[in-house]
Every structure is written in C-alpha cells, then in structure tokens.
Amino acid sequence: MELYERLKFRKNPFSTFSAEQERKFLDEVFIYPNNYNSLRSDIIENRSRFIIGARGIGKTALVYKLKIELEEKNVFAVLIDDFEGIPIKNNKKHFLKLMLSESIKLFCATLSKNPSLIQNLDKNDKEKLSFIIVIYFCIYFDYFSICCHSCIICKLSCKRYIEKLLTTLSFCC
C-alpha cells in the first residue's frame, strides 16, 4: 500500500507539480494557514493583501481556495491568472482591459446562470447593465474578428448568448 493510500488520499497528492494541476483534489490536500480567516475577511471588506512565499509553499492553492469559498458566500470573485499578451512596460491600459474583460465575462456568466438576480434591478439599472454588456461584447467582437477569422460559428453563438442576456434584462437593442 502506497503512503498516500495509508493517509486516506484517493490520488497521490505529490504527483503534480503546481497548484494549477492540483485543483481537482484541492479540498483533500489544503491546509488552512493561521491567518486564513483574517485574509478572507480582508478580501470581503475590499482590503488588499499580498501573498508572498517561496515556490511550492501554497500561494496559488490559497488563492484558489479563497475564490471557491468567496463564491459560495455569493461574493463576486474574479481570478486572473493568465497575463499572456500583457507587455512588460506601458501596460496600464492592457491590465485595465484584462480586468474589465474578465470581470464582465464572469458577471455575464453569473447572470445567465442566475436570472433571478436581474429581477431586483430597476429599469435604469437594467439599461446601464445592457449598455455595459453591449459595449464590452462589441469591443470583444472587433478584437475577435481581427484575431480569428475562422470563428463565425463561435461569433454567432456568442451573439445568441448576448441576445439571451439582453432579453433577460428586458431591454431591446
């Protein structure tokens, strides 16, 4: 019998080399640090924190665990872990676009899964939300058509997705 089996793990937790690969069994191997509750409440209260540590100490696992728990408490948590295409210098606009893009995508996905959230909005808020969604996706489609000429099917399914969201918002274009 292997050590990990004697420790009651289903899979060998040491068979992967990064937290990105360990996400499937994070709950089994995660050990809460002493300051976890403080860190979680700081994030909920919009206080910034830096997570610093040596490679392999669990920084990424901690971030994934926090995101999962925050989402379970209906806290809107956006995790950006792919910075490919962001230049090293003069990158403020690129970071802003990435943050807005990821936030709006997650927000739209959340709304499409939970249309009841929209019912609490008044007409003015629905119009503002529709405007943000339309503007974002227009920018996204312009970028998308430049980058990927062969994705007409994907573009059409995204268009239907946007129309569904806007219909849910009860706002006609």
CYANA upper distance limits for C-alpha pairs under 8 A (distance plus 0.5 A):
  1 MET  CA      5 GLU  CA      6.94
  1 MET  CA      6 ARG  CA      7.35
  2 GLU  CA      6 ARG  CA      6.97
  3 LEU  CA      7 LEU  CA      6.76
  4 TYR  CA      8 LYS  CA      6.93
  4 TYR  CA      9 PHE  CA      5.87
  4 TYR  CA     10 ARG  CA      8.11
  4 TYR  CA     11 LYS  CA      7.57
  4 TYR  CA     12 ASN  CA      6.06
  4 TYR  CA     13 PRO  CA      7.83
  5 GLU  CA      9 PHE  CA      5.83
  5 GLU  CA     10 ARG  CA      7.06
  5 GLU  CA     11 LYS  CA      8.07
  5 GLU  CA     12 ASN  CA      8.29
  9 PHE  CA     13 PRO  CA      7.98
  9 PHE  CA     28 GLU  CA      7.69
 13 PRO  CA     22 GLU  CA      7.99
 13 PRO  CA     25 PHE  CA      8.28
 13 PRO  CA     29 VAL  CA      7.45
 16 THR  CA     21 GLN  CA      6.56
 16 THR  CA     22 GLU  CA      7.00
 17 PHE  CA     21 GLN  CA      7.52
 18 SER  CA     22 GLU  CA      6.99
 18 SER  CA     56 GLY  CA      7.66
 19 ALA  CA     23 ARG  CA      6.74
 19 ALA  CA     58 GLY  CA      7.76
 19 ALA  CA     60 THR  CA      6.28
 19 ALA  CA     61 ALA  CA      5.81
 20 GLU  CA     60 THR  CA      7.98
 20 GLU  CA     61 ALA  CA      8.30
 22 GLU  CA     26 LEU  CA      6.41
 23 ARG  CA     61 ALA  CA      8.12
 23 ARG  CA     64 TYR  CA      8.22
 25 PHE  CA     29 VAL  CA      7.23
 26 LEU  CA     30 PHE  CA      6.10
 26 LEU  CA     61 ALA  CA      7.69
 26 LEU  CA     65 LYS  CA      8.08
 30 PHE  CA     61 ALA  CA      7.84
 30 PHE  CA     62 LEU  CA      8.48
 32 TYR  CA     36 TYR  CA      6.69
 35 ASN  CA     39 LEU  CA      6.58
 36 TYR  CA     40 ARG  CA      6.62
 37 ASN  CA     41 SER  CA      6.64
 38 SER  CA     42 ASP  CA      6.58
 39 LEU  CA     43 ILE  CA      6.83
 39 LEU  CA     49 ARG  CA      8.02
 40 ARG  CA     44 ILE  CA      6.83
 40 ARG  CA     66 LEU  CA      7.15
 40 ARG  CA     70 LEU  CA      8.35
 41 SER  CA     45 GLU  CA      6.59
 42 ASP  CA     46 ASN  CA      6.73
 42 ASP  CA     47 ARG  CA      5.53
 42 ASP  CA     48 SER  CA      7.62
 42 ASP  CA     49 ARG  CA      8.19
 43 ILE  CA     47 ARG  CA      6.03
 43 ILE  CA     48 SER  CA      7.10
 43 ILE  CA     49 ARG  CA      8.20
 44 ILE  CA     70 LEU  CA      8.41
 44 ILE  CA     75 VAL  CA      7.82
 51 ILE  CA     59 LYS  CA      6.98
 52 ILE  CA     59 LYS  CA      7.67
 53 GLY  CA     57 ILE  CA      6.83
 53 GLY  CA     59 LYS  CA      7.33
 58 GLY  CA     62 LEU  CA      6.48
 59 LYS  CA     63 VAL  CA      6.88
 60 THR  CA     64 TYR  CA      6.70
 61 ALA  CA     65 LYS  CA      6.57
 62 LEU  CA     66 LEU  CA      6.59
 63 VAL  CA     67 LYS  CA      6.67
 64 TYR  CA     68 ILE  CA      6.76
 65 LYS  CA     69 GLU  CA      6.75
 66 LEU  CA     70 LEU  CA      6.47
 67 LYS  CA     71 GLU  CA      6.60
 67 LYS  CA     77 ALA  CA      6.52
 67 LYS  CA     78 VAL  CA      8.24
 67 LYS  CA     79 LEU  CA      7.84
 68 ILE  CA     72 GLU  CA      6.82
 69 GLU  CA     73 LYS  CA      6.98
 70 LEU  CA     74 ASN  CA      6.92
 70 LEU  CA     75 VAL  CA      5.58
 70 LEU  CA     76 PHE  CA      7.83
 70 LEU  CA     77 ALA  CA      7.10
 71 GLU  CA     75 VAL  CA      5.65
 71 GLU  CA     76 PHE  CA      6.83
 71 GLU  CA     77 ALA  CA      6.90
 76 PHE  CA    107 PHE  CA      8.48
 78 VAL  CA    102 GLU  CA      7.54
 78 VAL  CA    103 SER  CA      6.64
 78 VAL  CA    106 LEU  CA      7.70
 80 ILE  CA     99 MET  CA      8.07
 80 ILE  CA    102 GLU  CA      7.77
 86 ILE  CA     91 ASN  CA      6.97
 86 ILE  CA     94 HIS  CA      6.56
 86 ILE  CA     95 PHE  CA      7.60
 87 PRO  CA     91 ASN  CA      6.12
 87 PRO  CA     94 HIS  CA      8.23
 91 ASN  CA     95 PHE  CA      6.64
 92 LYS  CA     96 LEU  CA      6.64
 93 LYS  CA     97 LYS  CA      6.54
 94 HIS  CA     98 LEU  CA      6.60
 95 PHE  CA     99 MET  CA      6.58
 96 LEU  CA    100 LEU  CA      6.58
 97 LYS  CA    101 SER  CA      6.33
 98 LEU  CA    102 GLU  CA      6.56
 99 MET  CA    103 SER  CA      6.49
100 LEU  CA    104 ILE  CA      6.47
101 SER  CA    105 LYS  CA      6.61
101 SER  CA    136 TYR  CA      7.89
102 GLU  CA    106 LEU  CA      6.63
103 SER  CA    107 PHE  CA      6.47
104 ILE  CA    108 CYS  CA      6.47
104 ILE  CA    133 ILE  CA      7.86
104 ILE  CA    136 TYR  CA      8.12
105 LYS  CA    109 ALA  CA      6.66
106 LEU  CA    110 THR  CA      6.55
107 PHE  CA    111 LEU  CA      6.68
108 CYS  CA    112 SER  CA      6.60
108 CYS  CA    133 ILE  CA      8.30
108 CYS  CA    165 LEU  CA      8.06
109 ALA  CA    113 LYS  CA      6.75
110 THR  CA    114 ASN  CA      6.55
111 LEU  CA    115 PRO  CA      5.92
111 LEU  CA    117 LEU  CA      7.15
111 LEU  CA    118 ILE  CA      7.59
111 LEU  CA    165 LEU  CA      8.17
112 SER  CA    165 LEU  CA      6.88
114 ASN  CA    118 ILE  CA      8.47
115 PRO  CA    119 GLN  CA      7.70
115 PRO  CA    168 THR  CA      7.40
116 SER  CA    120 ASN  CA      7.99
117 LEU  CA    121 LEU  CA      8.23
118 ILE  CA    126 LYS  CA      8.12
118 ILE  CA    168 THR  CA      8.12
118 ILE  CA    169 LEU  CA      7.07
121 LEU  CA    125 ASP  CA      6.22
121 LEU  CA    126 LYS  CA      6.61
122 ASP  CA    126 LYS  CA      6.75
123 LYS  CA    127 GLU  CA      6.69
124 ASN  CA    128 LYS  CA      6.81
125 ASP  CA    129 LEU  CA      6.59
126 LYS  CA    130 SER  CA      6.54
126 LYS  CA    169 LEU  CA      6.35
126 LYS  CA    170 SER  CA      8.20
126 LYS  CA    171 PHE  CA      7.75
127 GLU  CA    131 PHE  CA      6.64
127 GLU  CA    169 LEU  CA      8.47
127 GLU  CA    171 PHE  CA      7.16
128 LYS  CA    132 ILE  CA      6.82
129 LEU  CA    133 ILE  CA      6.71
130 SER  CA    134 VAL  CA      6.56
130 SER  CA    166 LEU  CA      6.72
130 SER  CA    169 LEU  CA      7.65
130 SER  CA    171 PHE  CA      7.55
131 PHE  CA    135 ILE  CA      6.52
132 ILE  CA    136 TYR  CA      6.49
133 ILE  CA    137 PHE  CA      6.58
133 ILE  CA    162 ILE  CA      8.24
134 VAL  CA    138 CYS  CA      6.48
134 VAL  CA    162 ILE  CA      8.25
135 ILE  CA    139 ILE  CA      6.79
136 TYR  CA    140 TYR  CA      6.59
137 PHE  CA    141 PHE  CA      6.39
137 PHE  CA    162 ILE  CA      8.46
138 CYS  CA    142 ASP  CA      6.70
139 ILE  CA    143 TYR  CA      6.77
140 TYR  CA    144 PHE  CA      6.34
141 PHE  CA    145 SER  CA      6.38
141 PHE  CA    155 LYS  CA      7.94
142 ASP  CA    146 ILE  CA      6.94
143 TYR  CA    147 CYS  CA      6.76
144 PHE  CA    148 CYS  CA      6.26
144 PHE  CA    149 HIS  CA      8.49
145 SER  CA    149 HIS  CA      6.11
145 SER  CA    151 CYS  CA      8.35
151 CYS  CA    155 LYS  CA      6.58
152 ILE  CA    156 LEU  CA      6.63
153 ILE  CA    157 SER  CA      6.77
154 CYS  CA    158 CYS  CA      6.66
155 LYS  CA    159 LYS  CA      6.63
156 LEU  CA    160 ARG  CA      6.77
157 SER  CA    161 TYR  CA      6.68
158 CYS  CA    162 ILE  CA      6.70
159 LYS  CA    163 GLU  CA      6.69
160 ARG  CA    164 LYS  CA      6.59
161 TYR  CA    165 LEU  CA      6.81
162 ILE  CA    166 LEU  CA      6.63
163 GLU  CA    167 THR  CA      6.47
164 LYS  CA    168 THR  CA      6.60
165 LEU  CA    169 LEU  CA      6.76
166 LEU  CA    170 SER  CA      6.79
166 LEU  CA    171 PHE  CA      6.25
166 LEU  CA    172 CYS  CA      7.40
167 THR  CA    171 PHE  CA      6.59
167 THR  CA    172 CYS  CA      7.42
